[in-house]
């Protein structure tokens, strides 16, 4: 079992980024050396014919979210790498779509039989009313293998004279802004998310890893929706799972989003009992790249969803490797090149977050921490 490092940090956006970059320096430098997709596909594009695309995204982030551009600068300085390389990690969803590089299907796999992708996750929400029934959500964070052992749980308090204060706990991996994976903030707003792979990219929009970073500052689910809808809108697409726990109940919403000209099209749903989401749109009808892994994972979960009742039930299916090509718990060794870096469980009855490294069924969480109730 790999250890999961934690960082408790207070400061400005730049100072937070610098501390993260410094702690993750070796991981970030290694990832940039070894992650062939960015080195061989993304970077050559943005330094040649795609230079204008890259510069427009940087300009848009600087105009609408300058505090997160400062944070990115801090990560780069702390890691002692060029800012562009950190930017490319965080712009990868948009650049890969512009290049036409959605997650390949088995039929499009490379000669060695592997399917290469960027990121993907599985979420299962359960709200059972019987005595032993689980109430909460479980999420797997699936990434390219080079990022698997680079996880960091950031506990940040941001104090700034120019921007609103923030306080949050969020999981991230080397070079990524926090917010795009899972976590919660001091307002009791919990989030997990699912990458989707839209074909249409709004080149004047906000990249999704910037939007998800901004959502760590939201006080309520309604405010999170308003963040997403603000002009110039989202550049690509995403599916966000939002929860808030109150004294005797909890709130759960699914926010699917897809960029459009000068805005974001959204679908806000309120599922009950059992709900699951992988890396395909379920509510918005948009053109997206096919993803065989999502099809397989969804089929597996659907085969058992009526039997999912307890916490153990959910952790068992999140540990499932019965599909030889595209299992729910991913190890990056087969056709599917992504691997599960961690699994998080948010228990909405006792308001706790549990993080597991490795298959969670029958295991003890590596980290357990309380989550604040919403006010």
C-alpha positions in Angstrom: 0.0 0.0 0.0 1.3 3.4 -1.0 1.3 6.3 1.5 -0.9 9.3 0.8 0.9 12.5 1.8 -1.1 15.4 3.4 -0.3 19.1 3.3 -1.6 21.6 5.7 -1.0 25.1 4.3 -2.0 28.7 4.8 -1.2 31.6 2.5 -2.1 33.3 -0.7 -2.9 31.5 -3.9 0.7 31.8 -5.1 2.0 30.6 -1.7 -0.4 27.6 -1.7 0.7 26.7 -5.2 4.4 27.1 -4.3 4.1 24.8 -1.3 2.3 22.2 -3.4 4.8 22.4 -6.2 7.7 22.2 -3.7 6.3 19.1 -2.0 5.4 17.4 -5.3 8.6 18.5 -7.1 10.0 15.1 -7.7 6.6 13.6 -8.7 5.9 16.5 -11.1 9.3 16.4 -12.8 9.1 12.6 -13.2 5.5 12.8 -14.6 6.6 15.4 -17.1 9.5 13.2 -18.2 7.5 10.0 -18.4 4.0 11.1 -19.6 4.5 10.6 -23.3 1.2 12.0 -24.4 2.0 15.5 -23.2 5.6 15.4 -24.3 5.0 13.9 -27.7 1.5 15.1 -28.6 0.3 18.1 -26.6 3.5 20.1 -26.3 4.5 19.9 -30.0 1.0 21.2 -30.9 0.9 24.2 -28.6 4.4 25.3 -29.6 3.6 25.2 -33.3 0.1 25.3 -35.0 -1.7 25.3 -31.7 0.2 28.2 -30.2 -2.8 30.6 -30.6 -5.1 28.0 -28.9 -2.8 27.8 -25.9 -2.4 31.6 -25.6 -6.1 32.2 -25.8 -6.7 29.8 -22.9 -4.0 31.5 -20.8 -5.5 34.9 -21.6 -9.0 33.8 -20.6 -7.8 32.3 -17.3 -5.8 35.4 -16.5 -8.8 37.6 -17.2 -11.5 35.7 -15.3 -9.6 33.7 -12.7 -6.3 35.5 -12.1 -6.0 34.0 -8.6 -5.7 30.5 -10.1 -3.2 31.6 -12.7 -1.2 32.8 -9.6 -1.7 29.3 -8.1 -0.4 27.7 -11.3 2.6 29.9 -11.3 3.3 28.9 -7.7 3.1 25.2 -8.6 5.5 25.7 -11.5 8.0 27.7 -9.4 7.8 25.3 -6.5 8.4 22.3 -8.8 11.1 24.2 -10.7 9.6 23.5 -14.1 8.4 25.9 -16.8 4.9 27.3 -16.4 3.8 26.0 -19.8 4.3 22.4 -18.6 2.0 22.8 -15.6 -0.5 24.6 -17.9 -0.5 21.7 -20.3 -1.3 19.2 -17.6 -4.3 21.3 -16.6 -5.3 22.1 -20.3 -5.1 18.5 -21.4 -8.9 17.8 -21.6 -9.4 20.7 -24.0 -6.2 20.2 -26.1 -6.7 16.5 -26.5 -10.2 17.1 -27.8 -9.0 19.7 -30.2 -6.4 17.2 -31.5 -9.2 14.6 -31.9 -7.7 12.4 -29.2 -10.7 11.2 -27.2 -10.3 7.9 -25.3 -9.7 5.3 -28.1 -12.0 2.3 -28.5 -10.6 -1.2 -28.6 -10.9 -1.2 -32.4 -8.6 1.9 -32.4 -6.1 0.6 -29.9 -2.4 0.7 -30.6 -0.4 -2.2 -32.0 0.5 -3.6 -28.6 -3.3 -3.9 -27.8 -3.5 -1.1 -25.2 -6.0 1.7 -25.1 -4.6 5.0 -24.0 -6.7 7.6 -22.2 -6.2 10.6 -19.9 -8.6 10.3 -16.9 -11.7 8.6 -15.9 -13.7 7.9 -12.7 -16.6 5.8 -11.3 -19.2 7.2 -8.9 -21.9 5.3 -7.1 -24.4 7.1 -4.8 -26.7 5.1 -2.4 -29.5 6.4 -0.2 -31.1 3.4 1.4 -33.6 3.9 4.2 -33.4 0.6 6.1 -31.3 0.4 9.2 -28.2 -1.1 7.6 -28.5 0.9 4.4 -25.7 3.2 3.3 -26.3 6.9 2.6 -23.5 8.5 0.7 -21.2 8.3 -2.4 -18.2 6.3 -3.4 -15.8 7.6 -6.1 -12.7 6.1 -7.8 -10.0 8.5 -9.0 -8.6 6.9 -12.2 -5.6 8.4 -13.8 -2.7 7.7 -16.2 -0.3 5.3 -14.3 2.4 7.9 -14.1 0.2 9.8 -11.7 -0.9 6.9 -9.5 1.5 7.2 -6.6 1.6 11.0 -6.6 -1.6 11.6 -4.6 -1.7 14.6 -2.2 -4.5 15.6 0.2 -4.3 19.3 0.5 -5.8 21.1 3.6 -5.7 24.7 2.5 -6.6 28.1 4.0 -6.2 30.9 1.5 -5.9 34.4 2.8 -5.7 37.2 0.3 -6.2 40.9 0.2 -7.4 40.8 -3.4 -9.5 37.6 -3.6 -12.2 35.9 -1.4 -10.9 33.7 1.3 -11.0 29.9 0.8 -10.7 26.9 3.1 -10.9 23.4 1.7 -9.7 19.8 1.7 -9.0 18.3 -1.7 -7.2 15.3 -3.3 -5.0 16.0 -6.3 -2.0 14.4 -8.1 1.2 15.8 -9.5 0.8 19.1 -11.3 -3.0 19.2 -11.2 -4.9 22.0 -9.6 -7.1 20.9 -6.6 -10.8 20.7 -7.2 -10.9 18.4 -10.2 -10.9 15.2 -8.3 -12.7 15.1 -4.9 -12.9 17.0 -1.6 -15.0 19.4 0.4 -14.8 23.0 1.7 -15.5 24.7 5.0 -19.1 25.5 3.9 -19.8 21.8 3.9 -20.0 21.5 0.1 -18.7 18.0 -1.0 -17.7 17.2 -4.5 -16.6 14.4 -6.7 -16.5 14.4 -10.5 -16.5 12.5 -13.7 -14.5 13.4 -16.8 -16.5 13.4 -20.1 -15.0 13.6 -23.5 -16.9 16.2 -25.6 -15.9 16.7 -29.2 -16.9 20.4 -29.4 -14.5 22.7 -27.5 -15.2 26.4 -26.9 -11.8 27.9 -27.4 -12.8 31.2 -25.7 -14.2 29.3 -22.6 -12.8 28.5 -19.2 -10.9 25.1 -19.1 -12.6 22.6 -16.9 -9.8 22.1 -14.4 -10.0 25.9 -13.8 -13.8 25.8 -13.3 -13.5 22.8 -10.9 -10.8 24.7 -8.9 -13.2 27.7 -8.7 -16.0 25.5 -7.3 -14.0 24.9 -4.2 -15.0 28.4 -3.2 -18.7 27.9 -3.6 -20.9 28.1 -0.5 -24.0 26.2 -1.8 -25.0 23.9 -4.7 -26.9 26.8 -6.3 -23.8 29.0 -6.1 -21.8 26.2 -7.8 -24.3 26.1 -10.6 -24.0 29.9 -11.0 -20.2 29.7 -11.2 -20.5 27.2 -14.0 -23.0 29.3 -16.0 -21.0 32.6 -15.9 -19.7 34.0 -19.1 -17.5 33.0 -21.0 -18.7 29.6 -20.0 -17.0 26.2 -19.9 -14.6 25.3 -22.6 -15.3 21.5 -22.6 -17.5 19.4 -20.4 -17.8 17.6 -17.0 -20.1 15.9 -14.7 -20.1 17.0 -11.0 -21.5 15.3 -8.0 -22.4 17.7 -5.3 -23.5 16.9 -1.7 -24.3 18.8 1.5 -25.1 17.2 4.8 -27.5 18.8 7.3 -28.5 17.7 10.8 -31.2 15.2 9.8 -30.9 15.0 6.0 -28.6 15.5 3.1 -28.8 17.0 -0.4 -27.4 15.4 -3.5 -27.3 16.8 -7.0 -25.7 15.8 -10.3 -24.6 18.7 -12.5 -23.7 17.8 -16.0 -22.2 20.6 -18.0 -21.2 21.3 -21.6 -19.7 24.5 -23.0 -21.5 26.6 -25.5 -20.8 30.0 -27.0 -20.5 32.5 -24.2 -22.0 30.2 -21.6 -22.5 26.7 -20.3 -25.4 24.3 -20.9 -26.3 22.4 -17.7 -28.5 19.6 -16.5 -29.1 19.5 -12.7 -30.6 16.2 -11.4 -31.7 15.0 -8.0 -31.3 11.2 -8.0 -32.6 9.0 -5.1 -31.9 5.5 -3.8 -29.2 4.4 -6.2 -27.3 6.3 -9.0 -24.1 5.8 -10.8 -22.0 7.7 -13.3 -18.9 6.9 -15.3 -17.4 9.0 -18.1 -20.3 9.4 -20.5 -23.1 12.0 -20.5 -26.4 10.6 -19.0 -28.6 13.7 -19.2 -27.2 16.1 -21.8 -27.3 15.1 -25.4 -24.0 16.2 -26.9 -21.4 14.8 -29.3 -18.7 13.0 -27.4 -15.9 10.6 -28.0 -16.7 7.0 -27.4 -15.3 5.4 -24.2 -15.3 1.6 -24.0 -14.3 1.6 -20.4 -17.3 3.6 -19.4 -19.6 1.2 -21.3 -18.1 -1.8 -19.5 -18.1 -0.3 -16.1 -21.7 0.9 -16.4 -22.8 -2.5 -17.5 -21.2 -4.1 -14.5 -22.7 -1.7 -12.0 -26.1 -2.1 -13.6 -25.9 -5.9 -13.2 -25.8 -5.5 -9.4 -27.3 -2.1 -8.6 -30.5 -3.6 -7.2 -28.4 -5.5 -4.6 -26.4 -2.5 -3.5 -27.5 -1.7 0.0 -24.6 -1.5 2.5 -21.3 0.2 2.6 -19.7 -3.1 2.1 -21.8 -3.8 -1.0 -20.6 -0.5 -2.6 -16.9 -1.1 -1.7 -17.2 -4.6 -3.2 -18.3 -3.4 -6.6 -15.7 -0.6 -6.6 -13.1 -3.4 -6.1 -14.4 -5.5 -8.9 -11.9 -6.8 -11.5 -14.1 -9.4 -13.2 -14.2 -7.7 -16.6 -10.9 -8.8 -18.2 -10.7 -5.7 -20.5 -12.3 -2.8 -18.6 -12.7 -3.6 -14.9 -14.3 -1.2 -12.4 -11.1 -1.1 -10.3 -8.4 -0.3 -12.8 -4.7 -1.3 -12.7 -3.4 0.0 -16.0 -1.9 -3.3 -17.0 -4.4 -4.5 -19.6 -6.0 -2.9 -22.7 -7.3 -0.2 -20.4 -4.2 2.0 -19.6 -5.7 3.9 -16.7 -5.3 3.0 -13.1 -7.2 3.7 -9.9 -5.1 6.0 -7.7 -7.5 6.2 -4.8 -11.1 5.6 -3.8 -13.0 7.9 -1.5 -16.2 7.3 0.4 -18.4 10.1 1.8 -20.7 8.8 4.5 -23.6 11.3 4.8 -24.9 9.9 8.1 -21.8 10.3 10.2 -20.3 13.0 7.9 -16.9 11.4 7.4 -14.6 11.0 4.4 -12.7 7.8 4.0 -9.8 7.4 1.5 -8.6 4.0 0.4 -5.4 3.2 -1.5 -5.8 -0.2 -3.2 -9.0 -2.2 -3.5 -11.3 -1.0 -0.7 -13.5 -4.1 -0.1 -12.4 -5.6 3.2 -9.7 -3.0 3.8 -9.4 -0.2 6.3 -9.2 3.4 5.0 -5.9 5.0 5.0 -7.4 8.3 6.0 -10.6 9.1 7.8 -11.6 12.7 8.5 -14.7 14.5 9.5 -16.6 16.6 7.0 -18.4 19.8 8.2 -22.2 19.9 8.0 -23.7 22.6 5.9 -25.2 25.6 7.6 
